[in-house]
Amino acid sequence: MGEKHIAWAITGSGHFLAECVKRLNRFENLDVFLSRAAEEVLRMYRLWETIYSGPARVYREAGASAPYAGRFSKGMYRVLVVAPATSNSVAKFVHGISDTLVTNLFAQAGKSRVPIIVLPTDIAPEMESFTPRGEPIKVYPRPIDLENVQRLSQFPGVRVVSSPEELEACLATYL
């Protein structure tokens, strides 16, 4: 088998989205996996073309099963990045629910002992985010969302990061 790839999954959040898209196009041997919600949000934030015009191979969520997840057990990937990760995806990770493309990738990466880096959207009790038009808004994550991020940070093989900069530094250790 050739050189191992980076798997990068995007969920349906606008928070950190532009920063993540900017970073992911810097890597070679990259496969990008888009949830259905990610596709919607990428269009809203006008980042759709940026994803598809970059060097990455892009895979879309097509059905209830996730055949791409088997690539982890075959040793195709050196690391899984989930960024940005919505509170919904984080909750599913924490509770072992694998019913979407991204949650199946997370589960299979864990079962295959492939390192996982997650950039959750809900990292502090109060945050500033931006609308698709660039307008700043205040966001107040629920206590359960912050608790799930904390629980996820305790998972073996999972590194939870709190900024795109920290994500990039962490990812550099796997290259």
BELGICOR-V21656 format. One line per field, one symbol per residue. phi: phi as a letter, one per 30 degrees, with the letter a starting at -180 (. if undefined). psi: psi as a letter, one per 20 degrees, with the letter a starting at -180 (. if undefined). A space follows every 50 residues. Layout:
phi=???
psi=???
This chain:
phi=.dddcccbcccdbddiddddddddddcchcccccdddddddeddchcedd ddcddddcbcdcadcbddddddddidccacccadcddddeddedcicbbb eddddedddddchdebcbcddccadbbcbbdediddbcbbededdddddd dddcddicccccadddeddddedcc
psi=qaqqrppoppalqhpigghggghhiiqrlppppprghggghhghjljghg giiaiqpppqphahrmhhhihgiikhqhqppopqorhgggggghjkpmjr gghgggghgghjkpqpppnqhniqhpqpaqrhjjpqqppnqqhhghghgg ghiippjpopqjqhghgggghhij.
